[in-house]
Structure formats: structure tokens, C-alpha cells
Amino acid sequence: MTQEFPWPPRAEEFGELVRKRLDDVRSSGGTRETVTVDWNGQPLHCEVIEYPIESLYYNPGTHRIRAQRSHKPTKDEALHRDPWDGESQRYLQFLLQADPANPDRRDPDFDKLKESLQQFGQNDPGLITHHGILVNGNTRTAALRELGQLTMRVAVLPESFTWADINSVELSLQLRRDHRRDYSYINRLLAMEEQASLGRTPEAIAKDFRIRVSTYQQERWILSTIREQIERSKSDGGAGLRLVDFEDHQEKLKELHRAYDKLAVVEPDRADVLRELRMTAIVLGFAKTDVRHIDESFRERYLSRTIPAELAEPAGEPQAVTVPGLGVTLPGPSSAVSAARAINDKVLKAKAAAGAGGSAVPEQDRRQAQDVFEGVKEAFDKAIDAAGRDARLKKRKQMAPARLADACADIDLTVIELVQARASRSLDEEAFDEAVLKLRESLRKLAQQAGRGSTTHGDGVAWLLDATALETP
């Protein structure tokens, strides 16, 4: 949903300053600078003024750091209560200069922006409301403040603009192709969700974000899955994972959706098992190439041999589910799904508890949670290693037929090129004859190996043995 906040306590004071600066620009008689933005599909021309940076508010509803706000829950709560308080505004400035995937680190891109502003100055104006709230240019303002700048060029939106108008304009500016700094992945998902909450169609949202509708549906599935994982990670103490914890897993989540979607058509239960196990590996922090080794049979074939009994819930019998208010009983998840889900729940709660700060989780509980997390990660590591070895062996078994198929394709091309060379009388007959002799020798070697180990052969191997005049050894 579109987030709405009360106007700042000094809104009238700042509004009066904005009006005076606009009057000064209009009465100067010179060429007036404007910025054109898209508002509800129509161009809106906004006049530019020079405005004191100390009188600007960071936008608490900006899409740029929406996921990162939960990095420090107590500060996020304070921001919700009073977004214009000095401490809340300092928290927003901290997030604007932080790495989206790990807000405890400073973002190198922020320092590049700051260096560019110091060297070349401000090229493009920011965008503010009549109350001095930044709609575009939050990050630039944070950099200019660190540089000690006193003023900033900003365009001004109409005084009548609501929060819905502000969010709409911010999103349209962000989705321009020439925008210099994209939203982080999770913030982009949140922006799509917000647009859907406004009743917009998938086709319209996909067009705005310049993606296919199928990609939009994928992104909605991913965000829904992330939210479910966060909810399941919460324990009695209230500690839980955050949206920002999934910021670096974009490609792994996309691959999971593709694999899940394909399997769910034919075997929904096995697709759920796959989803639970891969999400567990993602939360454990495994690389994309490792997560690919996890399929729907991973638990039975590999993980069951490596995970300690105390960390693996017994499969048990599937429990039926009663739909509230309807009195209808539906089959519950299969025992395989329940077992995979139990392991995932353990990891989700353990990571949330181990990473909880302050007094949210007692120190002893955090240590126990870390032990559980490390225990499951070690079991997954061993199981993934075994699955990887089997995958490499399977690949080797398939390499010989694949290479032979490639060789056939090359020979087919050779036929075409031979015809063309003869037609143009450009064929080097001697070189071609030597190449054919090499082919004969290669075929003999292939026949020797293909004929070993069996007294009966398929039609292909039988022909190869006849063609090379070899008998079965």
C-alpha cells in the first residue's frame, strides 16, 4: 500500500520559503530552469529554485531504502512514529549512504556519487514538495551534506500534491532508462507490490517496469515467498529475518521459481519439497552453483545421510487441514514436504535468533541458535558435495554421446563446404585426403572402445565395427 505520513511540523514555514524562492525566480526576468516529470501519463513542468539544504527533509516513504529501514527495528519503529524527528532523519541519511545488501557497510557507489559531486558539482536538480520533502535527490542531498554544501538546486511540485502523487512521481523518475542509480532488488519488488495494491493491472505494471508480464508474476511470487520465510522465522521473542536479508539472492530466487514452476505442473508435492530445501540453502548462504545441486530428491538421497538426528524432524504422517468457516477437510502436506519444511523452519528461526541484536534474544539462546545453524549448514555442505560429485559423474557419462553428436554436425558442415569447394575448384585435394585418413584412424579408436565390454551391440556400434573392419575383442 502507498505509505502516507503527516506533513512535517515546519511545513508552513518551509512552504512560505519555497513560495518566496519561486516568486524570486519568476520576477528575475531571466530564463527559468524547469524539470519535466511524468504525472499520471501527462508531462508536468516544475520550476527550479536554489534552496537551503538544512531546510530539506529526507522522504521517509522513498522506495530507495524501503527494505533497508528494518535494519534497525527500534529506529524503524521511531521513524514510523515520527519521520521528521532529528533521529529519524539521521537514520534515513545513514541508510542512504549504506550498502543495500548490508547496511552496516558503506556503499562504494555512494562515495563515487559524492566524489562526482565534489569534482563536477550538481548537474541535475532534485525534486521537492512545497513542504521541503525530497521526492528525487535524497541520496544526492546526503552526499552534499557530507560535503558541507549549503544549498541545492531543486524543482518544486505543485502545492496540492498528495502522498499518492508524490509516490507516483518518484516511481516514474526511477523507472526512466537513463536513471543513474537503480533501486535495490527488494525495493524494486516492493515498488511493484505497491503498484498492484493501487489496483493497476499486471500488464500496466510490467510495461512501466519494462519487463514481461511473466517476469512480473515471477517477481510477485518471489516477494510472497520471502515474506512467508520472514513470518516463519519469527520466534516467541519476536526476532525474525528482514527483507534486506534476501537482497543478495536475486538470481538464486529466480532459478528457484523456474524450477518450482516447472515441477509444480506435474508433481506439486515434490515442487514444495524443492522449494523448502532450496530456500534453506539460500538462507544458509550457499552459492548459486551449490543451490543448483538441490532437487526434490536431495533430502532422501543425500541430506538424510549427513544431517544429525536431533536436527532432522521425523517425517511422521501427513496431517489433514480444515478450512475455517467451511467445515471442509483437505489433505495436508505430504510427509516429505513436512520434513523439508521442518528443517527449513529450524534454519529460519536459528538465523533470526543468532542475528538478533540487543536484548531481543538472550545470549545463551543466540549461541544455541548459532550451533543449530552451523550444524545444518555443515550437513548441507556435505550433502551438496555428494550431489555435486554425482552430477559431475552423470555429466561425464553423457559427454561421449554429446561430443559425437557435435562431430556429426561438423561432418554435415564439411559436406556443404566440400560441395562448394568443388564447385569453385578451390579444394585442396591432398589436404582433404590427409584429413580423411585422420578421420579413419579416429573412427578405429572409437570402434575399439565402443566394442569393449559387451558381446551384443546396438545398430550404431555394430555398423561402426563393420565400417572399421574390427571384430569384438
Rosetta blueprint (number, residue, H / E / L):
1 M L
2 T L
3 Q L
4 E L
5 F L
6 P L
7 W L
8 P L
9 P L
10 R L
11 A H
12 E H
13 E H
14 F H
15 G H
16 E H
17 L H
18 V H
19 R H
20 K H
21 R H
22 L H
23 D H
24 D H
25 V H
26 R H
27 S H
28 S L
29 G L
30 G L
31 T L
32 R L
33 E L
34 T E
35 V E
36 T E
37 V E
38 D E
39 W E
40 N L
41 G L
42 Q E
43 P E
44 L E
45 H E
46 C E
47 E E
48 V E
49 I E
50 E E
51 Y E
52 P E
53 I H
54 E H
55 S H
56 L L
57 Y E
58 Y L
59 N L
60 P L
61 G L
62 T L
63 H H
64 R H
65 I H
66 R L
67 A L
68 Q H
69 R H
70 S H
71 H H
72 K L
73 P H
74 T H
75 K H
76 D H
77 E H
78 A H
79 L H
80 H H
81 R H
82 D L
83 P L
84 W L
85 D L
86 G H
87 E H
88 S H
89 Q H
90 R H
91 Y H
92 L H
93 Q H
94 F H
95 L H
96 L H
97 Q L
98 A E
99 D L
100 P L
101 A L
102 N L
103 P L
104 D L
105 R L
106 R E
107 D L
108 P H
109 D H
110 F H
111 D H
112 K H
113 L H
114 K H
115 E H
116 S H
117 L H
118 Q H
119 Q H
120 F H
121 G L
122 Q L
123 N L
124 D L
125 P L
126 G E
127 L E
128 I E
129 T L
130 H L
131 H L
132 G L
133 I E
134 L E
135 V E
136 N E
137 G L
138 N H
139 T H
140 R H
141 T H
142 A H
143 A H
144 L H
145 R H
146 E H
147 L L
148 G L
149 Q L
150 L L
151 T E
152 M E
153 R E
154 V E
155 A E
156 V E
157 L L
158 P L
159 E L
160 S L
161 F L
162 T L
163 W H
164 A H
165 D H
166 I H
167 N H
168 S H
169 V H
170 E H
171 L H
172 S H
173 L H
174 Q H
175 L L
176 R L
177 R L
178 D L
179 H L
180 R L
181 R L
182 D L
183 Y L
184 S L
185 Y H
186 I H
187 N H
188 R H
189 L H
190 L H
191 A H
192 M H
193 E H
194 E H
195 Q H
196 A H
197 S H
198 L L
199 G L
200 R L
201 T L
202 P H
203 E H
204 A H
205 I H
206 A H
207 K H
208 D H
209 F L
210 R L
211 I L
212 R L
213 V H
214 S H
215 T H
216 Y H
217 Q H
218 Q H
219 E H
220 R H
221 W H
222 I H
223 L H
224 S H
225 T H
226 I H
227 R H
228 E H
229 Q H
230 I H
231 E H
232 R H
233 S H
234 K L
235 S L
236 D L
237 G L
238 G L
239 A L
240 G L
241 L L
242 R L
243 L H
244 V H
245 D H
246 F H
247 E L
248 D L
249 H L
250 Q H
251 E H
252 K H
253 L H
254 K H
255 E H
256 L H
257 H H
258 R H
259 A H
260 Y H
261 D H
262 K H
263 L H
264 A H
265 V L
266 V L
267 E L
268 P H
269 D H
270 R H
271 A H
272 D H
273 V H
274 L H
275 R H
276 E H
277 L H
278 R H
279 M H
280 T H
281 A H
282 I H
283 V H
284 L H
285 G L
286 F L
287 A L
288 K H
289 T H
290 D H
291 V H
292 R L
293 H L
294 I L
295 D L
296 E L
297 S L
298 F H
299 R H
300 E H
301 R H
302 Y H
303 L H
304 S H
305 R H
306 T H
307 I L
308 P L
309 A H
310 E H
311 L H
312 A L
313 E L
314 P L
315 A L
316 G L
317 E L
318 P L
319 Q L
320 A L
321 V E
322 T E
323 V E
324 P L
325 G L
326 L L
327 G L
328 V E
329 T E
330 L E
331 P L
332 G L
333 P L
334 S L
335 S H
336 A H
337 V H
338 S H
339 A H
340 A H
341 R H
342 A H
343 I H
344 N H
345 D H
346 K H
347 V H
348 L H
349 K H
350 A H
351 K H
352 A H
353 A H
354 A H
355 G H
356 A L
357 G L
358 G L
359 S L
360 A L
361 V L
362 P L
363 E H
364 Q H
365 D H
366 R H
367 R H
368 Q H
369 A H
370 Q H
371 D H
372 V H
373 F H
374 E H
375 G H
376 V H
377 K H
378 E H
379 A H
380 F H
381 D H
382 K H
383 A H
384 I H
385 D H
386 A H
387 A H
388 G H
389 R H
390 D H
391 A H
392 R H
393 L H
394 K H
395 K H
396 R H
397 K H
398 Q H
399 M H
400 A H
401 P H
402 A H
403 R H
404 L H
405 A H
406 D H
407 A H
408 C H
409 A H
410 D H
411 I H
412 D H
413 L H
414 T H
415 V H
416 I H
417 E H
418 L H
419 V H
420 Q H
421 A H
422 R H
423 A H
424 S L
425 R L
426 S L
427 L L
428 D L
429 E H
430 E H
431 A H
432 F H
433 D H
434 E H
435 A H
436 V H
437 L H
438 K H
439 L H
440 R H
441 E H
442 S H
443 L H
444 R H
445 K H
446 L H
447 A H
448 Q H
449 Q H
450 A H
451 G L
452 R L
453 G L
454 S L
455 T L
456 T L
457 H L
458 G L
459 D H
460 G H
461 V H
462 A H
463 W H
464 L H
465 L H
466 D H
467 A H
468 T L
469 A L
470 L L
471 E L
472 T L
473 P L
